[in-house]
Protein backbone atom coordinates (compact mmCIF):
# COMPACT_ATOMS: atom_id res chain seq x y z
CA UNK A 1 0.00 0.00 0.00
CA UNK A 2 1.35 3.42 -0.87
CA UNK A 3 2.34 5.86 1.85
CA UNK A 4 -0.22 8.42 0.67
CA UNK A 5 -3.03 5.86 0.88
CA UNK A 6 -1.87 4.84 4.37
CA UNK A 7 -1.82 8.48 5.50
CA UNK A 8 -5.29 9.06 4.08
CA UNK A 9 -6.65 6.00 5.91
CA UNK A 10 -4.95 7.00 9.17
CA UNK A 11 -6.25 10.57 8.92
CA UNK A 12 -9.79 9.31 8.28
CA UNK A 13 -9.68 7.01 11.28
CA UNK A 14 -8.29 9.76 13.54
CA UNK A 15 -11.06 12.08 12.39
CA UNK A 16 -13.75 9.46 13.04
CA UNK A 17 -12.44 8.67 16.52
CA UNK A 18 -12.30 12.38 17.39
CA UNK A 19 -15.88 12.75 16.17
CA UNK A 20 -16.99 9.90 18.44
CA UNK A 21 -15.30 11.60 21.38
CA UNK A 22 -16.78 15.02 20.68
CA UNK A 23 -20.33 13.78 20.04
CA UNK A 24 -20.45 11.29 22.90
CA UNK A 25 -18.44 13.08 25.55
CA UNK A 26 -21.11 12.96 28.24
CA UNK A 27 -21.90 9.29 27.76
CA UNK A 28 -18.34 7.95 27.56
CA UNK A 29 -16.78 6.44 30.65
CA UNK A 30 -13.23 7.34 31.58
CA UNK A 31 -12.04 3.90 30.42
CA UNK A 32 -13.72 4.31 27.03
CA UNK A 33 -12.30 7.79 26.61
CA UNK A 34 -8.82 6.55 27.50
CA UNK A 35 -9.07 3.73 24.94
CA UNK A 36 -10.04 6.13 22.17
CA UNK A 37 -7.37 8.67 23.12
CA UNK A 38 -4.72 5.94 23.21
CA UNK A 39 -5.80 4.73 19.76
CA UNK A 40 -5.59 8.30 18.43
CA UNK A 41 -2.13 8.76 19.96
CA UNK A 42 -0.88 5.51 18.38
CA UNK A 43 -2.35 6.52 15.02
CA UNK A 44 -0.57 9.87 15.20
CA UNK A 45 2.74 8.12 15.98
CA UNK A 46 2.12 5.66 13.15
CA UNK A 47 1.45 8.59 10.82
CA UNK A 48 4.90 10.01 11.50
CA UNK A 49 6.78 6.74 10.94
CA UNK A 50 8.43 6.34 7.57
CA UNK A 51 9.77 3.30 5.81
CA UNK A 52 7.48 0.73 7.39
CA UNK A 53 7.05 -2.56 5.59
CA UNK A 54 3.54 -3.89 5.10
CA UNK A 55 4.18 -6.43 7.89
CA UNK A 56 5.29 -3.72 10.36
CA UNK A 57 2.29 -1.60 9.38
CA UNK A 58 -0.07 -4.54 9.98
CA UNK A 59 1.40 -5.13 13.44
CA UNK A 60 0.95 -1.47 14.39
CA UNK A 61 -2.62 -1.43 13.05
CA UNK A 62 -3.53 -4.63 14.91
CA UNK A 63 -2.58 -2.96 18.22
CA UNK A 64 -4.78 0.01 17.37
CA UNK A 65 -7.66 -2.22 16.30
CA UNK A 66 -7.43 -4.06 19.61
CA UNK A 67 -7.93 -0.75 21.44
CA UNK A 68 -10.95 0.06 19.27
CA UNK A 69 -12.35 -3.44 19.78
CA UNK A 70 -11.99 -3.03 23.56
CA UNK A 71 -13.83 0.30 23.32
CA UNK A 72 -16.68 -1.30 21.38
CA UNK A 73 -17.04 -4.26 23.74
CA UNK A 74 -16.94 -2.32 27.03
N, CA, C and O of each residue as an XYZ file, in Angstrom:
296
protein
N       0.855     -1.171      0.000
C       0.000      0.000      0.000
C       0.903      1.236      0.000
O       1.913      1.278      0.702
N       0.530      2.224     -0.784
C       1.350      3.418     -0.873
C       1.257      4.244      0.415
O       0.275      4.174      1.154
N       2.299      5.017      0.654
C       2.342      5.858      1.853
C       1.191      6.855      1.868
O       0.592      7.095      2.917
N       0.876      7.436      0.718
C      -0.216      8.417      0.667
C      -1.556      7.780      1.017
O      -2.378      8.391      1.700
N      -1.775      6.560      0.553
C      -3.027      5.861      0.878
C      -3.077      5.536      2.368
O      -4.125      5.658      3.003
N      -1.928      5.118      2.925
C      -1.873      4.843      4.369
C      -2.202      6.096      5.164
O      -2.994      6.053      6.106
N      -1.588      7.220      4.780
C      -1.821      8.478      5.502
C      -3.284      8.896      5.413
O      -3.859      9.378      6.389
N      -3.880      8.711      4.247
C      -5.292      9.060      4.077
C      -6.171      8.199      4.985
O      -7.097      8.704      5.619
N      -5.879      6.903      5.045
C      -6.652      6.001      5.912
C      -6.469      6.349      7.388
O      -7.434      6.359      8.152
N      -5.240      6.631      7.781
C      -4.955      6.999      9.173
C      -5.671      8.291      9.533
O      -6.291      8.385     10.592
N      -5.591      9.290      8.656
C      -6.254     10.570      8.921
C      -7.766     10.398      9.060
O      -8.391     11.014      9.923
N      -8.346      9.559      8.205
C      -9.789      9.307      8.284
C     -10.177      8.647      9.594
O     -11.188      9.001     10.200
N      -9.377      7.693     10.029
C      -9.675      7.007     11.284
C      -9.519      7.947     12.477
O     -10.336      7.924     13.398
N      -8.478      8.768     12.462
C      -8.289      9.758     13.541
C      -9.498     10.693     13.602
O     -10.028     10.969     14.678
N      -9.920     11.168     12.448
C     -11.061     12.081     12.388
C     -12.335     11.426     12.935
O     -13.087     12.050     13.683
N     -12.569     10.171     12.559
C     -13.754      9.460     13.042
C     -13.714      9.239     14.549
O     -14.729      9.401     15.226
N     -12.558      8.873     15.075
C     -12.441      8.670     16.524
C     -12.641      9.976     17.277
O     -13.276      9.990     18.332
N     -12.107     11.076     16.749
C     -12.302     12.375     17.390
C     -13.765     12.801     17.337
O     -14.255     13.447     18.263
N     -14.456     12.449     16.276
C     -15.883     12.747     16.170
C     -16.671     11.973     17.224
O     -17.578     12.518     17.854
N     -16.323     10.708     17.410
C     -16.992      9.901     18.442
C     -16.801     10.540     19.807
O     -17.742     10.629     20.595
N     -15.588     10.981     20.085
C     -15.305     11.601     21.385
C     -16.102     12.882     21.551
O     -16.709     13.103     22.599
N     -16.109     13.720     20.540
C     -16.777     15.018     20.683
C     -18.298     14.887     20.748
O     -18.948     15.671     21.439
N     -18.875     13.919     20.048
C     -20.329     13.784     20.043
C     -20.859     12.960     21.213
O     -22.043     13.035     21.541
N     -19.995     12.183     21.836
C     -20.453     11.293     22.903
C     -19.783     11.589     24.234
O     -19.748     10.727     25.113
N     -19.260     12.773     24.393
C     -18.438     13.081     25.550
C     -19.139     12.824     26.880
O     -18.515     12.336     27.821
N     -20.398     13.138     26.967
C     -21.106     12.962     28.235
C     -21.373     11.493     28.551
O     -21.437     11.108     29.718
N     -21.529     10.677     27.519
C     -21.903      9.294     27.764
C     -20.712      8.330     27.783
O     -20.895      7.137     28.025
N     -19.511      8.822     27.534
C     -18.335      7.951     27.558
C     -17.776      7.836     28.969
O     -17.654      8.831     29.683
N     -17.439      6.624     29.359
C     -16.781      6.444     30.648
C     -15.317      6.843     30.501
O     -14.822      7.034     29.390
N     -14.649      6.963     31.606
C     -13.229      7.336     31.580
C     -12.405      6.270     30.870
O     -11.458      6.589     30.150
N     -12.763      5.009     31.071
C     -12.044      3.903     30.425
C     -12.226      3.977     28.913
O     -11.260      3.825     28.166
N     -13.453      4.209     28.457
C     -13.723      4.306     27.025
C     -12.985      5.487     26.402
O     -12.420      5.378     25.314
N     -13.000      6.601     27.097
C     -12.300      7.790     26.614
C     -10.800      7.544     26.529
O     -10.154      7.969     25.571
N     -10.248      6.867     27.516
C      -8.819      6.550     27.501
C      -8.459      5.629     26.337
O      -7.420      5.805     25.700
N      -9.325      4.640     26.060
C      -9.070      3.729     24.942
C      -9.039      4.479     23.615
O      -8.153      4.253     22.790
N     -10.003      5.368     23.412
C     -10.043      6.134     22.170
C      -8.859      7.084     22.060
O      -8.264      7.212     20.991
N      -8.513      7.749     23.154
C      -7.371      8.667     23.124
C      -6.060      7.930     22.880
O      -5.178      8.443     22.191
N      -5.928      6.736     23.439
C      -4.721      5.938     23.209
C      -4.642      5.495     21.751
O      -3.562      5.494     21.159
N      -5.777      5.119     21.174
C      -5.800      4.735     19.759
C      -5.409      5.922     18.877
O      -4.647      5.766     17.923
N      -5.928      7.099     19.195
C      -5.586      8.302     18.429
C      -4.094      8.604     18.550
O      -3.446      8.936     17.557
N      -3.550      8.491     19.751
C      -2.129      8.757     19.958
C      -1.265      7.778     19.153
O      -0.269      8.176     18.549
N      -1.649      6.504     19.149
C      -0.885      5.507     18.382
C      -1.002      5.769     16.881
O      -0.033      5.595     16.143
N      -2.180      6.184     16.430
C      -2.354      6.518     15.020
C      -1.484      7.706     14.630
O      -0.903      7.717     13.544
N      -1.391      8.695     15.495
C      -0.567      9.867     15.201
C       0.920      9.491     15.146
O       1.660     10.009     14.311
N       1.352      8.596     16.029
C       2.738      8.121     15.982
C       2.977      7.315     14.711
O       4.016      7.450     14.063
N       2.001      6.471     14.359
C       2.123      5.663     13.148
C       2.192      6.563     11.920
O       2.911      6.262     10.967
N       1.458      7.648     11.940
C       1.446      8.585     10.818
C       2.830      9.178     10.579
O       3.196      9.454      9.437
N       3.591      9.373     11.632
C       4.901     10.014     11.496
C       6.024      9.031     11.144
O       7.122      9.449     10.778
N       5.752      7.735     11.255
C       6.780      6.739     10.940
C       6.914      6.584      9.430
O       5.928      6.536      8.695
N       8.168      6.506      8.995
C       8.433      6.341      7.570
C       9.186      5.042      7.351
O       9.898      4.564      8.234
N       9.023      4.484      6.178
C       9.773      3.301      5.811
C       9.276      2.004      6.406
O      10.029      1.033      6.481
N       8.032      1.964      6.827
C       7.479      0.733      7.389
C       7.167     -0.261      6.279
O       6.656      0.110      5.223
N       7.477     -1.511      6.527
C       7.053     -2.556      5.594
C       5.572     -2.827      5.834
O       5.007     -2.387      6.836
N       4.956     -3.545      4.920
C       3.545     -3.886      5.099
C       3.342     -4.696      6.377
O       2.347     -4.510      7.078
N       4.277     -5.591      6.680
C       4.180     -6.425      7.891
C       4.240     -5.557      9.149
O       3.441     -5.744     10.067
N       5.176     -4.613      9.197
C       5.293     -3.718     10.355
C       4.033     -2.868     10.501
O       3.552     -2.644     11.611
N       3.508     -2.402      9.381
C       2.289     -1.600      9.382
C       1.116     -2.413      9.926
O       0.322     -1.902     10.715
N       1.001     -3.669      9.512
C      -0.074     -4.537      9.980
C       0.015     -4.772     11.481
O      -1.010     -4.806     12.163
N       1.219     -4.934     12.000
C       1.395     -5.135     13.441
C       0.940     -3.896     14.209
O       0.231     -4.004     15.209
N       1.349     -2.725     13.737
C       0.947     -1.471     14.389
C      -0.575     -1.304     14.350
O      -1.187     -0.934     15.352
N      -1.170     -1.574     13.210
C      -2.617     -1.426     13.054
C      -3.364     -2.423     13.935
O      -4.414     -2.089     14.485
N      -2.843     -3.637     14.078
C      -3.529     -4.631     14.907
C      -3.594     -4.182     16.368
O      -4.584     -4.446     17.050
N      -2.546     -3.505     16.854
C      -2.576     -2.963     18.217
C      -3.661     -1.897     18.353
O      -4.373     -1.849     19.357
N      -3.779     -1.057     17.347
C      -4.779      0.011     17.368
C      -6.192     -0.576     17.280
O      -7.107     -0.128     17.972
N      -6.351     -1.574     16.426
C      -7.664     -2.218     16.302
C      -8.071     -2.915     17.590
O      -9.258     -2.973     17.912
N      -7.119     -3.437     18.319
C      -7.426     -4.060     19.612
C      -7.984     -3.020     20.586
O      -8.923     -3.308     21.329
N      -7.418     -1.825     20.587
C      -7.935     -0.753     21.444
C      -9.370     -0.389     21.045
O     -10.233     -0.214     21.905
N      -9.614     -0.279     19.744
C     -10.954      0.062     19.270
C     -11.937     -1.059     19.587
O     -13.079     -0.795     19.964
N     -11.505     -2.297     19.439
C     -12.353     -3.445     19.785
C     -12.708     -3.408     21.276
O     -13.860     -3.634     21.646
N     -11.728     -3.126     22.120
C     -11.995     -3.031     23.557
C     -12.977     -1.920     23.869
O     -13.813     -2.060     24.762
N     -12.883     -0.807     23.134
C     -13.834      0.296     23.315
C     -15.239     -0.170     22.954
O     -16.193      0.110     23.680
N     -15.370     -0.876     21.842
C     -16.685     -1.300     21.380
C     -17.313     -2.379     22.241
O     -18.537     -2.509     22.273
N     -16.496     -3.156     22.939
C     -17.035     -4.256     23.737
C     -17.169     -3.912     25.213
O     -17.623     -4.755     25.987
N     -16.802     -2.736     25.625
C     -16.938     -2.325     27.035
C     -18.333     -1.841     27.297
O     -18.650     -1.451     28.420
